């Protein structure tokens, strides 16, 4: 799933770049207005990347904890099976 999030993030960034270029080419705005627009778009993109990073980090923590529990459960099962064989 992490690959899906990375892929989605890549497509989002690519779309933002294409959108910014199209806006520059077709915008009937002054240079100052265009620079403000680009700055605002860059901040929005940065915020979106930050949120995606947080989501990926949380998902990674969840998967780590799940793997840790599975490993501990497997160790407990191994110990119980070992006791059954020995005793």
N, CA, C and O atoms as CSV, one atom per row, in Angstrom:
chain,resi,resn,atom,element,x,y,z
A,1,UNK,N,N,0.805,-1.194,0.000
A,1,UNK,CA,C,0.000,0.000,0.000
A,1,UNK,C,C,0.845,1.255,0.000
A,1,UNK,O,O,0.438,2.286,-0.534
A,2,UNK,N,N,2.030,1.169,0.603
A,2,UNK,CA,C,2.905,2.343,0.629
A,2,UNK,C,C,3.299,2.741,-0.793
A,2,UNK,O,O,3.472,3.922,-1.098
A,3,UNK,N,N,3.438,1.728,-1.659
A,3,UNK,CA,C,3.775,2.048,-3.035
A,3,UNK,C,C,2.635,2.803,-3.702
A,3,UNK,O,O,2.875,3.707,-4.502
A,4,UNK,N,N,1.399,2.440,-3.381
A,4,UNK,CA,C,0.258,3.144,-3.945
A,4,UNK,C,C,0.270,4.598,-3.525
A,4,UNK,O,O,0.017,5.480,-4.346
A,5,UNK,N,N,0.564,4.869,-2.246
A,5,UNK,CA,C,0.602,6.248,-1.757
A,5,UNK,C,C,1.719,7.026,-2.437
A,5,UNK,O,O,1.534,8.188,-2.798
A,6,UNK,N,N,2.866,6.401,-2.612
A,6,UNK,CA,C,3.965,7.065,-3.300
A,6,UNK,C,C,3.625,7.365,-4.741
A,6,UNK,O,O,3.956,8.432,-5.259
A,7,UNK,N,N,2.961,6.422,-5.389
A,7,UNK,CA,C,2.555,6.612,-6.777
A,7,UNK,C,C,1.529,7.735,-6.877
A,7,UNK,O,O,1.614,8.586,-7.762
A,8,UNK,N,N,0.563,7.733,-5.968
A,8,UNK,CA,C,-0.455,8.790,-5.964
A,8,UNK,C,C,0.186,10.142,-5.717
A,8,UNK,O,O,-0.195,11.135,-6.336
A,9,UNK,N,N,1.138,10.187,-4.833
A,9,UNK,CA,C,1.831,11.428,-4.529
A,9,UNK,C,C,2.590,11.918,-5.759
A,9,UNK,O,O,2.581,13.112,-6.059
A,10,UNK,N,N,3.237,11.015,-6.461
A,10,UNK,CA,C,3.958,11.374,-7.683
A,10,UNK,C,C,3.023,11.937,-8.737
A,10,UNK,O,O,3.344,12.930,-9.390
A,11,UNK,N,N,1.866,11.308,-8.907
A,11,UNK,CA,C,0.896,11.805,-9.881
A,11,UNK,C,C,0.344,13.155,-9.464
A,11,UNK,O,O,0.094,14.016,-10.308
A,12,UNK,N,N,0.150,13.345,-8.156
A,12,UNK,CA,C,-0.343,14.635,-7.666
A,12,UNK,C,C,0.654,15.737,-7.988
A,12,UNK,O,O,0.274,16.802,-8.475
A,13,UNK,N,N,1.933,15.481,-7.716
A,13,UNK,CA,C,2.962,16.484,-7.979
A,13,UNK,C,C,3.046,16.769,-9.479
A,13,UNK,O,O,3.147,17.924,-9.892
A,14,UNK,N,N,3.005,15.721,-10.283
A,14,UNK,CA,C,3.055,15.916,-11.734
A,14,UNK,C,C,1.853,16.733,-12.211
A,14,UNK,O,O,2.001,17.613,-13.059
A,15,UNK,N,N,0.680,16.452,-11.678
A,15,UNK,CA,C,-0.507,17.212,-12.046
A,15,UNK,C,C,-0.411,18.668,-11.628
A,15,UNK,O,O,-0.845,19.568,-12.348
A,16,UNK,N,N,0.172,18.888,-10.438
A,16,UNK,CA,C,0.339,20.267,-9.969
A,16,UNK,C,C,1.278,21.042,-10.889
A,16,UNK,O,O,1.035,22.210,-11.192
A,17,UNK,N,N,2.343,20.395,-11.329
A,17,UNK,CA,C,3.299,21.056,-12.223
A,17,UNK,C,C,2.639,21.367,-13.559
A,17,UNK,O,O,2.771,22.478,-14.072
A,18,UNK,N,N,1.934,20.400,-14.124
A,18,UNK,CA,C,1.255,20.617,-15.405
A,18,UNK,C,C,0.218,21.732,-15.262
A,18,UNK,O,O,0.096,22.581,-16.145
A,19,UNK,N,N,-0.522,21.733,-14.165
A,19,UNK,CA,C,-1.514,22.774,-13.929
A,19,UNK,C,C,-0.878,24.147,-13.813
A,19,UNK,O,O,-1.411,25.124,-14.339
A,20,UNK,N,N,0.255,24.231,-13.130
A,20,UNK,CA,C,0.942,25.512,-12.973
A,20,UNK,C,C,1.445,26.028,-14.322
A,20,UNK,O,O,1.337,27.217,-14.620
A,21,UNK,N,N,1.993,25.129,-15.128
A,21,UNK,CA,C,2.487,25.531,-16.449
A,21,UNK,C,C,1.330,26.003,-17.324
A,21,UNK,O,O,1.443,27.020,-18.008
A,22,UNK,N,N,0.229,25.275,-17.305
A,22,UNK,CA,C,-0.934,25.680,-18.109
A,22,UNK,C,C,-1.461,27.034,-17.645
A,22,UNK,O,O,-1.834,27.878,-18.460
A,23,UNK,N,N,-1.486,27.230,-16.344
A,23,UNK,CA,C,-1.959,28.511,-15.808
A,23,UNK,C,C,-1.052,29.652,-16.259
A,23,UNK,O,O,-1.529,30.737,-16.590
A,24,UNK,N,N,0.232,29.408,-16.270
A,24,UNK,CA,C,1.172,30.445,-16.711
A,24,UNK,C,C,0.982,30.783,-18.182
A,24,UNK,O,O,1.049,31.947,-18.576
A,25,UNK,N,N,0.747,29.769,-18.977
A,25,UNK,CA,C,0.620,29.989,-20.419
A,25,UNK,C,C,-0.684,30.690,-20.794
A,25,UNK,O,O,-0.714,31.474,-21.743
A,26,UNK,N,N,-1.749,30.417,-20.063
A,26,UNK,CA,C,-3.052,30.938,-20.449
A,26,UNK,C,C,-3.585,32.043,-19.543
A,26,UNK,O,O,-4.648,32.602,-19.813
A,27,UNK,N,N,-2.875,32.359,-18.493
A,27,UNK,CA,C,-3.379,33.343,-17.534
A,27,UNK,C,C,-3.231,34.762,-18.077
A,27,UNK,O,O,-2.141,35.163,-18.484
A,28,UNK,N,N,-4.324,35.516,-18.082
A,28,UNK,CA,C,-4.247,36.919,-18.508
A,28,UNK,C,C,-3.955,37.824,-17.306
A,28,UNK,O,O,-4.617,38.842,-17.105
A,29,UNK,N,N,-2.958,37.437,-16.516
A,29,UNK,CA,C,-2.635,38.191,-15.310
A,29,UNK,C,C,-1.294,38.875,-15.468
A,29,UNK,O,O,-0.501,38.546,-16.350
A,30,UNK,N,N,-1.065,39.829,-14.595
A,30,UNK,CA,C,0.238,40.485,-14.588
A,30,UNK,C,C,1.279,39.538,-14.000
A,30,UNK,O,O,0.943,38.517,-13.402
A,31,UNK,N,N,2.524,39.890,-14.179
A,31,UNK,CA,C,3.607,39.076,-13.632
A,31,UNK,C,C,3.525,38.970,-12.124
A,31,UNK,O,O,3.784,37.907,-11.559
A,32,UNK,N,N,3.167,40.058,-11.470
A,32,UNK,CA,C,3.075,40.057,-10.009
A,32,UNK,C,C,1.956,39.113,-9.551
A,32,UNK,O,O,2.144,38.339,-8.612
A,33,UNK,N,N,0.807,39.176,-10.202
A,33,UNK,CA,C,-0.297,38.281,-9.847
A,33,UNK,C,C,0.081,36.823,-10.103
A,33,UNK,O,O,-0.249,35.936,-9.315
A,34,UNK,N,N,0.767,36.594,-11.197
A,34,UNK,CA,C,1.188,35.236,-11.524
A,34,UNK,C,C,2.166,34.712,-10.478
A,34,UNK,O,O,2.071,33.555,-10.069
A,35,UNK,N,N,3.100,35.547,-10.044
A,35,UNK,CA,C,4.049,35.128,-9.004
A,35,UNK,C,C,3.325,34.812,-7.692
A,35,UNK,O,O,3.683,33.860,-6.999
A,36,UNK,N,N,2.317,35.601,-7.353
A,36,UNK,CA,C,1.525,35.325,-6.144
A,36,UNK,C,C,0.817,33.979,-6.272
A,36,UNK,O,O,0.774,33.187,-5.331
A,37,UNK,N,N,0.263,33.742,-7.459
A,37,UNK,CA,C,-0.430,32.480,-7.710
A,37,UNK,C,C,0.528,31.297,-7.576
A,37,UNK,O,O,0.203,30.286,-6.954
A,38,UNK,N,N,1.707,31.440,-8.166
A,38,UNK,CA,C,2.706,30.361,-8.089
A,38,UNK,C,C,3.114,30.135,-6.641
A,38,UNK,O,O,3.229,28.990,-6.206
A,39,UNK,N,N,3.332,31.204,-5.893
A,39,UNK,CA,C,3.703,31.071,-4.484
A,39,UNK,C,C,2.629,30.365,-3.681
A,39,UNK,O,O,2.919,29.498,-2.857
A,40,UNK,N,N,1.377,30.749,-3.932
A,40,UNK,CA,C,0.265,30.116,-3.228
A,40,UNK,C,C,0.175,28.630,-3.596
A,40,UNK,O,O,-0.025,27.782,-2.726
A,41,UNK,N,N,0.320,28.325,-4.870
A,41,UNK,CA,C,0.269,26.926,-5.318
A,41,UNK,C,C,1.415,26.117,-4.724
A,41,UNK,O,O,1.235,24.956,-4.355
A,42,UNK,N,N,2.582,26.724,-4.634
A,42,UNK,CA,C,3.729,26.028,-4.053
A,42,UNK,C,C,3.478,25.720,-2.580
A,42,UNK,O,O,3.809,24.630,-2.113
A,43,UNK,N,N,2.900,26.663,-1.846
A,43,UNK,CA,C,2.591,26.423,-0.433
A,43,UNK,C,C,1.553,25.321,-0.271
A,43,UNK,O,O,1.664,24.479,0.621
A,44,UNK,N,N,0.542,25.329,-1.139
A,44,UNK,CA,C,-0.476,24.280,-1.080
A,44,UNK,C,C,0.143,22.908,-1.388
A,44,UNK,O,O,-0.184,21.911,-0.744
A,45,UNK,N,N,1.030,22.874,-2.369
A,45,UNK,CA,C,1.713,21.618,-2.699
A,45,UNK,C,C,2.578,21.131,-1.553
A,45,UNK,O,O,2.608,19.939,-1.245
A,46,UNK,N,N,3.286,22.068,-0.918
A,46,UNK,CA,C,4.128,21.707,0.227
A,46,UNK,C,C,3.268,21.141,1.354
A,46,UNK,O,O,3.631,20.138,1.970
A,47,UNK,N,N,2.134,21.778,1.624
A,47,UNK,CA,C,1.241,21.300,2.680
A,47,UNK,C,C,0.704,19.908,2.359
A,47,UNK,O,O,0.619,19.048,3.235
A,48,UNK,N,N,0.342,19.696,1.093
A,48,UNK,CA,C,-0.168,18.383,0.679
A,48,UNK,C,C,0.912,17.312,0.837
A,48,UNK,O,O,0.627,16.201,1.284
A,49,UNK,N,N,2.135,17.644,0.474
A,49,UNK,CA,C,3.233,16.688,0.643
A,49,UNK,C,C,3.465,16.386,2.113
A,49,UNK,O,O,3.723,15.242,2.488
A,50,UNK,N,N,3.373,17.410,2.938
A,50,UNK,CA,C,3.547,17.205,4.377
A,50,UNK,C,C,2.490,16.283,4.949
A,50,UNK,O,O,2.797,15.400,5.750
A,51,UNK,N,N,1.251,16.481,4.544
A,51,UNK,CA,C,0.162,15.625,5.018
A,51,UNK,C,C,0.352,14.191,4.534
A,51,UNK,O,O,0.135,13.245,5.291
A,52,UNK,N,N,0.754,14.029,3.284
A,52,UNK,CA,C,0.987,12.679,2.748
A,52,UNK,C,C,2.104,11.999,3.519
A,52,UNK,O,O,2.023,10.807,3.817
A,53,UNK,N,N,3.147,12.752,3.842
A,53,UNK,CA,C,4.253,12.193,4.614
A,53,UNK,C,C,3.807,11.747,5.988
A,53,UNK,O,O,4.224,10.694,6.470
A,54,UNK,N,N,2.956,12.548,6.627
A,54,UNK,CA,C,2.437,12.178,7.947
A,54,UNK,C,C,1.609,10.905,7.871
A,54,UNK,O,O,1.720,10.020,8.719
A,55,UNK,N,N,0.773,10.831,6.833
A,55,UNK,CA,C,-0.066,9.642,6.662
A,55,UNK,C,C,0.790,8.402,6.429
A,55,UNK,O,O,0.510,7.340,6.984
A,56,UNK,N,N,1.823,8.531,5.618
A,56,UNK,CA,C,2.716,7.395,5.366
A,56,UNK,C,C,3.437,6.981,6.641
A,56,UNK,O,O,3.613,5.790,6.898
A,57,UNK,N,N,3.853,7.955,7.435
A,57,UNK,CA,C,4.543,7.661,8.693
A,57,UNK,C,C,3.610,6.916,9.650
A,57,UNK,O,O,4.016,5.937,10.276
A,58,UNK,N,N,2.375,7.372,9.763
A,58,UNK,CA,C,1.405,6.707,10.641
A,58,UNK,C,C,1.140,5.284,10.170
A,58,UNK,O,O,1.070,4.358,10.978
A,59,UNK,N,N,0.993,5.116,8.877
A,59,UNK,CA,C,0.754,3.770,8.328
A,59,UNK,C,C,1.953,2.860,8.602
A,59,UNK,O,O,1.785,1.684,8.925
A,60,UNK,N,N,3.146,3.401,8.472
A,60,UNK,CA,C,4.348,2.627,8.765
A,60,UNK,C,C,4.405,2.199,10.221
A,60,UNK,O,O,4.784,1.068,10.524
A,61,UNK,N,N,4.027,3.100,11.125
A,61,UNK,CA,C,3.994,2.762,12.550
A,61,UNK,C,C,2.987,1.656,12.830
A,61,UNK,O,O,3.259,0.729,13.592
A,62,UNK,N,N,1.815,1.768,12.200
A,62,UNK,CA,C,0.790,0.738,12.384
A,62,UNK,C,C,1.281,-0.619,11.897
A,62,UNK,O,O,1.091,-1.631,12.571
A,63,UNK,N,N,1.910,-0.640,10.730
A,63,UNK,CA,C,2.414,-1.902,10.192
A,63,UNK,C,C,3.529,-2.467,11.059
A,63,UNK,O,O,3.614,-3.682,11.236
A,64,UNK,N,N,4.381,-1.614,11.600
A,64,UNK,CA,C,5.447,-2.061,12.489
A,64,UNK,C,C,4.854,-2.716,13.736
A,64,UNK,O,O,5.268,-3.805,14.133
A,65,UNK,N,N,3.887,-2.046,14.344
A,65,UNK,CA,C,3.271,-2.589,15.557
A,65,UNK,C,C,2.563,-3.912,15.265
A,65,UNK,O,O,2.618,-4.840,16.073
A,66,UNK,N,N,1.910,-3.995,14.129
A,66,UNK,CA,C,1.229,-5.238,13.752
A,66,UNK,C,C,2.245,-6.368,13.562
A,66,UNK,O,O,2.036,-7.488,14.028
A,67,UNK,N,N,3.334,-6.061,12.879
A,67,UNK,CA,C,4.372,-7.070,12.683
A,67,UNK,C,C,4.994,-7.511,14.001
A,67,UNK,O,O,5.307,-8.686,14.189
A,68,UNK,N,N,5.168,-6.571,14.897
A,68,UNK,CA,C,5.735,-6.878,16.214
A,68,UNK,C,C,4.809,-7.828,16.978
A,68,UNK,O,O,5.271,-8.791,17.591
A,69,UNK,N,N,3.494,-7.554,16.940
A,69,UNK,CA,C,2.530,-8.429,17.629
A,69,UNK,C,C,2.527,-9.826,17.003
A,69,UNK,O,O,2.484,-10.826,17.719
A,70,UNK,N,N,2.571,-9.897,15.689
A,70,UNK,CA,C,2.578,-11.199,15.014
A,70,UNK,C,C,3.826,-11.981,15.403
A,70,UNK,O,O,3.758,-13.185,15.654
A,71,UNK,N,N,4.958,-11.298,15.452
A,71,UNK,CA,C,6.213,-11.950,15.831
A,71,UNK,C,C,6.153,-12.467,17.264
A,71,UNK,O,O,6.581,-13.585,17.551
A,72,UNK,N,N,5.622,-11.647,18.153
A,72,UNK,CA,C,5.509,-12.077,19.552
A,72,UNK,C,C,4.559,-13.260,19.687
A,72,UNK,O,O,4.833,-14.192,20.444
A,73,UNK,N,N,3.446,-13.230,18.961
A,73,UNK,CA,C,2.496,-14.343,18.990
A,73,UNK,C,C,3.140,-15.618,18.449
A,73,UNK,O,O,2.934,-16.702,18.996
A,74,UNK,N,N,3.910,-15.487,17.388
A,74,UNK,CA,C,4.591,-16.657,16.814
A,74,UNK,C,C,5.592,-17.225,17.812
A,74,UNK,O,O,5.712,-18.443,17.941
A,75,UNK,N,N,6.309,-16.357,18.517
A,75,UNK,CA,C,7.256,-16.820,19.534
A,75,UNK,C,C,6.551,-17.549,20.659
A,75,UNK,O,O,7.040,-18.571,21.139
A,76,UNK,N,N,5.403,-17.034,21.087
A,76,UNK,CA,C,4.624,-17.701,22.139
A,76,UNK,C,C,4.145,-19.066,21.681
A,76,UNK,O,O,4.214,-20.039,22.433
A,77,UNK,N,N,3.660,-19.140,20.450
A,77,UNK,CA,C,3.206,-20.425,19.914
A,77,UNK,C,C,4.361,-21.422,19.820
A,77,UNK,O,O,4.191,-22.608,20.105
A,78,UNK,N,N,5.521,-20.939,19.424
A,78,UNK,CA,C,6.688,-21.808,19.343
A,78,UNK,C,C,7.046,-22.354,20.725
A,78,UNK,O,O,7.319,-23.544,20.879
A,79,UNK,N,N,7.043,-21.477,21.724
A,79,UNK,CA,C,7.365,-21.910,23.087
A,79,UNK,C,C,6.353,-22.930,23.592
A,79,UNK,O,O,6.742,-23.911,24.226
A,80,UNK,N,N,5.075,-22.725,23.330
A,80,UNK,CA,C,4.059,-23.675,23.764
A,80,UNK,C,C,4.222,-25.017,23.058
A,80,UNK,O,O,4.089,-26.076,23.672
A,81,UNK,N,N,4.512,-24.958,21.764
A,81,UNK,CA,C,4.726,-26.211,21.023
A,81,UNK,C,C,5.958,-26.953,21.516
A,81,UNK,O,O,5.954,-28.182,21.593
A,82,UNK,N,N,6.998,-26.226,21.845
A,82,UNK,CA,C,8.224,-26.826,22.364
A,82,UNK,C,C,7.949,-27.524,23.695
A,82,UNK,O,O,8.449,-28.622,23.939
A,83,UNK,N,N,7.154,-26.885,24.552
A,83,UNK,CA,C,6.812,-27.492,25.852
A,83,UNK,C,C,5.978,-28.748,25.670
A,83,UNK,O,O,6.148,-29.723,26.401
A,84,UNK,N,N,5.068,-28.725,24.685
A,84,UNK,CA,C,4.235,-29.906,24.435
A,84,UNK,C,C,5.079,-31.092,23.962
A,84,UNK,O,O,4.846,-32.234,24.360
A,85,UNK,N,N,6.061,-30.800,23.106
A,85,UNK,CA,C,6.912,-31.869,22.577
A,85,UNK,C,C,7.803,-32.429,23.672
A,85,UNK,O,O,8.007,-33.642,23.739
A,86,UNK,N,N,8.329,-31.583,24.520
A,86,UNK,CA,C,9.249,-31.992,25.574
A,86,UNK,C,C,8.520,-32.654,26.741
A,86,UNK,O,O,9.066,-33.559,27.372
A,87,UNK,N,N,7.347,-32.235,27.025
A,87,UNK,CA,C,6.706,-32.686,28.257
A,87,UNK,C,C,5.590,-33.563,28.040
A,87,UNK,O,O,4.963,-34.013,28.999
